Amino acid sequence: MIIEIDQKSGFCFGVVNAIGKAEETLKAEDMLYSLGHIVHNELEVKRLEEMGLKKINHEEFFKLKNCKVLIRAHGEPPSTYEYARENNISLIDATCPVVLRLQQRVKKASETMKNENGQLVIFGHLGHAEVAGLAGQTNHEAIIIDHPEDYRKLDPSRPVIVFSQTTKSVDDFRKLTQNIRDQSQSGQVETHDTICRQVSNRMSHLHKFAARFEVIIFAGGRQSSNAQVLFDVCKKQNEHSYFVSSPEEVKSEWFSGVETVGICGATSTPQWLMEKVAEKIRQI
């Protein structure tokens, strides 16, 4: 059986940067707080926890004083930084540069929309860490839209500016913006495709990758929205695509009579996990 690991899968720059900062800090510290999961991959989180990384939620964060806390690649709203300044919390800021620039653009656009009685839309998953950070730039006044069909939440008579969570589907973003333009009565619709191309470019690559093999094994975290988007690309191209979050989830019946297997993953999938999945398949 031929088993090939996709060389373009695995951590994006933002995740590599965040994990690198965590590892560097833990060389000198016994413990470091991480505000939320540093990456949406359960096994990688477990590896880092064994080094001393301790995940906390926002409720726990707002009780801390005099400590160090890692800000993950997804970014945080202004309230997190304000609390840290007031309570002697040293922040190790690993916000992805792409997300940071997007936060700055959203903040500026929000001020513009206030002056023009307009609406600011963030195309993203409600409750997602990146979206929470973006919404915080608008004092949580942004309208969060998760699906292209949800454009009816908007007042068609008022101006609109649209941004996107960096890991959303490009096709869905285009559908949404077209729907907003079609219903607009003001004709004032400004759209910004802020989807990270490290993610969107993988879609076209995985479309081709999935077609080359009889079976595709996609390794990713269950909580990762990026993993779900990229797995859907594989599944549409190759119906024999299977999602696993650990090597133990691999099933032998998937490979009966199969000669070629491709292994790929999300921007939150560590290389070592894909290698372990490959090793598991070889043992079948």
C-alpha positions as CSV (number, residue, x, y, z in Angstrom):
1,M,0.0,0.0,0.0
2,I,1.3,3.5,-0.9
3,I,0.8,6.0,1.9
4,E,1.6,9.7,1.3
5,I,1.4,12.6,3.7
6,D,0.5,15.9,2.2
7,Q,3.5,18.2,2.6
8,K,1.4,21.3,2.5
9,S,-0.8,20.3,5.4
10,G,0.0,21.1,9.0
11,F,0.5,24.2,11.1
12,C,0.2,27.7,9.6
13,F,2.6,30.5,10.6
14,G,0.3,31.8,13.3
15,V,0.1,28.4,15.1
16,V,3.8,27.8,14.7
17,N,4.5,31.2,16.2
18,A,2.2,30.7,19.2
19,I,3.5,27.2,20.0
20,G,7.1,28.5,19.6
21,K,6.5,31.3,22.1
22,A,4.9,28.8,24.5
23,E,7.8,26.4,24.3
24,E,10.4,29.1,24.7
25,T,8.7,30.5,27.8
26,L,8.3,27.1,29.3
27,K,12.0,26.5,29.1
28,A,12.4,29.1,31.8
29,E,9.1,28.8,33.6
30,D,7.5,25.8,35.2
31,M,4.0,26.9,34.2
32,L,2.4,29.2,31.7
33,Y,-1.3,30.1,31.4
34,S,-2.9,29.9,27.9
35,L,-6.1,31.9,27.4
36,G,-8.1,29.3,25.6
37,H,-6.7,26.3,23.7
38,I,-3.5,27.4,22.0
39,V,-4.5,25.3,19.0
40,H,-7.7,23.4,18.2
41,N,-6.0,20.0,18.3
42,E,-6.5,17.9,21.4
43,L,-3.3,15.8,21.2
44,E,-1.0,18.8,20.6
45,V,-2.7,20.6,23.5
46,K,-2.0,17.5,25.7
47,R,1.7,17.6,24.6
48,L,2.0,21.2,25.7
49,E,0.2,20.7,28.9
50,E,2.8,18.0,29.8
51,M,5.4,20.8,29.4
52,G,3.5,23.1,31.8
53,L,1.0,25.0,29.7
54,K,-2.3,25.4,31.5
55,K,-5.4,26.4,29.6
56,I,-7.8,28.9,31.3
57,N,-11.1,30.4,30.2
58,H,-12.0,34.0,30.3
59,E,-13.8,33.7,33.6
60,E,-10.6,32.4,35.2
61,F,-8.4,35.0,33.4
62,F,-10.4,37.9,35.0
63,K,-9.5,36.6,38.4
64,L,-5.8,36.4,37.9
65,K,-3.1,38.9,39.1
66,N,0.7,39.0,38.9
67,C,1.4,36.2,36.4
68,K,2.1,35.4,32.7
69,V,-0.6,34.6,30.2
70,L,-0.2,33.6,26.5
71,I,-2.5,35.2,24.0
72,R,-3.0,32.6,21.2
73,A,-3.0,33.2,17.5
74,H,-6.8,33.9,17.4
75,G,-6.3,37.2,19.2
76,E,-8.3,38.9,22.0
77,P,-10.6,41.9,22.4
78,P,-9.4,45.1,24.1
79,S,-10.9,44.2,27.4
80,T,-8.3,41.4,27.9
81,Y,-5.4,43.8,27.5
82,E,-7.0,46.4,29.8
83,Y,-7.5,43.9,32.6
84,A,-3.9,42.7,32.1
85,R,-2.5,46.2,32.5
86,E,-4.5,46.9,35.6
87,N,-3.6,43.6,37.3
88,N,0.2,43.2,36.6
89,I,-0.4,40.4,34.1
90,S,2.5,39.9,31.6
91,L,1.0,39.0,28.2
92,I,2.9,36.9,25.8
93,D,1.1,38.0,22.7
94,A,1.1,35.4,19.9
95,T,-1.8,37.0,18.0
96,C,-1.3,36.0,14.3
97,P,-0.1,39.1,12.3
98,V,-2.9,38.5,9.8
99,V,-5.5,38.6,12.6
100,L,-3.9,41.6,14.2
101,R,-4.1,43.6,11.0
102,L,-7.7,42.5,10.6
103,Q,-8.6,43.7,14.1
104,Q,-7.1,47.1,13.3
105,R,-9.1,47.4,10.1
106,V,-12.3,46.3,11.9
107,K,-11.8,48.9,14.6
108,K,-11.3,51.7,12.1
109,A,-14.3,50.6,10.0
110,S,-16.5,50.4,13.1
111,E,-15.8,54.1,13.9
112,T,-16.7,55.0,10.3
113,M,-20.0,53.1,10.4
114,K,-21.0,54.8,13.7
115,N,-20.6,58.2,12.0
116,E,-22.6,57.1,9.0
117,N,-25.4,55.2,10.8
118,G,-24.1,52.0,9.1
119,Q,-23.7,48.4,9.9
120,L,-20.5,46.4,10.3
121,V,-20.7,42.7,9.5
122,I,-18.3,40.0,10.5
123,F,-18.7,36.8,8.5
124,G,-17.7,34.2,11.1
125,H,-18.8,31.6,13.7
126,L,-20.5,33.2,16.7
127,G,-18.5,32.3,19.8
128,H,-15.3,31.5,17.9
129,A,-12.2,33.0,19.6
130,E,-11.1,35.1,16.6
131,V,-14.6,36.4,16.0
132,A,-14.9,37.4,19.7
133,G,-11.6,39.3,19.4
134,L,-12.9,41.1,16.2
135,A,-16.2,41.9,17.7
136,G,-14.5,43.4,20.7
137,Q,-12.9,46.0,18.4
138,T,-16.5,47.2,17.7
139,N,-17.6,47.3,21.4
140,H,-19.5,44.1,20.4
141,E,-21.8,46.1,18.1
142,A,-20.8,44.1,15.0
143,I,-23.4,41.9,13.4
144,I,-22.1,38.3,13.3
145,I,-23.2,36.3,10.2
146,D,-22.3,32.6,10.0
147,H,-24.1,31.6,6.7
148,P,-24.6,33.4,3.4
149,E,-28.4,33.0,3.8
150,D,-28.3,35.1,7.1
151,Y,-28.0,38.4,5.2
152,R,-31.6,39.2,6.2
153,K,-30.3,40.2,9.6
154,L,-29.3,43.5,8.0
155,D,-31.3,46.6,7.5
156,P,-31.2,47.0,3.6
157,S,-31.7,50.8,3.9
158,R,-28.4,51.4,5.8
159,P,-24.7,51.3,4.6
160,V,-22.8,48.1,5.2
161,I,-19.1,47.1,5.6
162,V,-18.3,43.4,5.6
163,F,-15.2,41.6,6.9
164,S,-14.6,37.9,7.3
165,Q,-13.1,35.6,9.9
166,T,-9.8,34.5,8.4
167,T,-10.7,30.8,8.1
168,K,-14.1,31.0,6.4
169,S,-14.9,29.7,3.0
170,V,-14.1,32.1,0.1
171,D,-17.1,30.8,-1.9
172,D,-19.4,31.4,1.0
173,F,-18.0,34.8,1.6
174,R,-18.7,35.7,-2.1
175,K,-22.3,34.3,-1.8
176,L,-22.9,36.4,1.3
177,T,-21.6,39.6,-0.2
178,Q,-23.6,39.1,-3.3
179,N,-26.8,38.5,-1.3
180,I,-26.1,41.7,0.7
181,R,-25.6,43.7,-2.5
182,D,-28.8,42.3,-4.0
183,Q,-30.9,43.4,-1.1
184,S,-29.3,46.7,-0.5
185,Q,-31.5,49.8,-1.0
186,S,-28.8,52.3,-0.1
187,G,-26.3,50.9,-2.7
188,Q,-23.6,51.5,0.0
189,V,-22.0,48.1,0.4
190,E,-18.3,47.8,1.1
191,T,-16.8,44.3,1.3
192,H,-13.3,43.1,2.4
193,D,-12.2,39.6,1.7
194,T,-10.0,39.1,4.8
195,I,-9.8,35.3,4.5
196,C,-6.2,34.1,5.1
197,R,-4.8,32.7,1.9
198,Q,-2.7,30.2,3.8
199,V,-6.0,28.6,4.5
200,S,-7.9,29.3,1.3
201,N,-5.0,28.2,-1.0
202,R,-5.0,24.9,0.8
203,M,-8.6,24.3,-0.4
204,S,-7.6,24.2,-4.1
205,H,-4.5,22.1,-3.2
206,L,-6.5,19.6,-1.2
207,H,-9.1,19.4,-4.0
208,K,-6.3,18.0,-6.2
209,F,-4.7,16.0,-3.5
210,A,-7.9,14.2,-2.6
211,A,-8.4,13.1,-6.2
212,R,-5.1,11.3,-6.4
213,F,-5.9,8.6,-3.9
214,E,-8.4,5.9,-3.3
215,V,-8.8,6.8,0.4
216,I,-8.1,10.1,2.2
217,I,-7.5,10.3,5.9
218,F,-7.9,13.8,7.3
219,A,-6.4,14.4,10.7
220,G,-7.7,17.3,12.7
221,G,-9.2,18.6,15.9
222,R,-12.9,18.2,16.4
223,Q,-13.1,21.8,17.6
224,S,-11.3,23.3,14.7
225,S,-13.5,25.2,12.2
226,N,-10.6,25.2,9.8
227,A,-10.4,21.4,9.9
228,Q,-14.1,21.1,9.1
229,V,-13.8,23.4,6.1
230,L,-10.8,21.6,4.7
231,F,-12.2,18.2,5.4
232,D,-15.4,19.1,3.5
233,V,-13.2,20.0,0.5
234,C,-11.7,16.5,0.6
235,K,-15.1,14.8,1.1
236,K,-16.6,16.6,-1.9
237,Q,-13.8,15.5,-4.1
238,N,-13.4,12.0,-2.7
239,E,-16.3,10.2,-1.0
240,H,-13.8,7.8,0.7
241,S,-12.5,10.6,2.9
242,Y,-12.5,10.0,6.7
243,F,-11.9,12.4,9.6
244,V,-9.8,11.3,12.5
245,S,-8.6,13.2,15.6
246,S,-6.2,10.4,16.7
247,P,-4.5,7.3,15.2
248,E,-6.9,5.2,17.4
249,E,-9.8,6.3,15.3
250,V,-8.5,4.7,12.1
251,K,-10.6,1.7,11.1
252,S,-9.1,-1.3,9.2
253,E,-12.2,-1.7,7.0
254,W,-11.5,1.6,5.3
255,F,-8.5,0.0,3.5
256,S,-9.8,-3.3,2.2
257,G,-8.5,-3.7,-1.3
258,V,-7.0,-0.2,-1.3
259,E,-3.6,0.5,-2.8
260,T,-3.2,4.3,-2.3
261,V,-3.9,6.4,0.7
262,G,-3.4,10.1,1.2
263,I,-3.1,11.7,4.6
264,C,-3.7,15.4,5.1
265,G,-4.7,17.9,7.8
266,A,-5.7,21.4,8.9
267,T,-3.6,24.4,9.8
268,S,-4.0,23.2,13.4
269,T,-2.8,19.7,12.7
270,P,0.8,18.8,13.9
271,Q,3.1,17.0,11.5
272,W,3.8,14.3,14.1
273,L,0.1,13.4,14.3
274,M,-0.1,12.8,10.5
275,E,3.0,10.6,10.8
276,K,1.4,8.6,13.6
277,V,-1.7,8.1,11.5
278,A,0.4,6.8,8.7
279,E,2.2,4.5,11.0
280,K,-1.1,3.1,12.3
281,I,-2.3,2.4,8.7
282,R,0.9,0.6,7.9
283,Q,0.2,-1.7,10.9
284,I,-3.2,-2.7,9.5
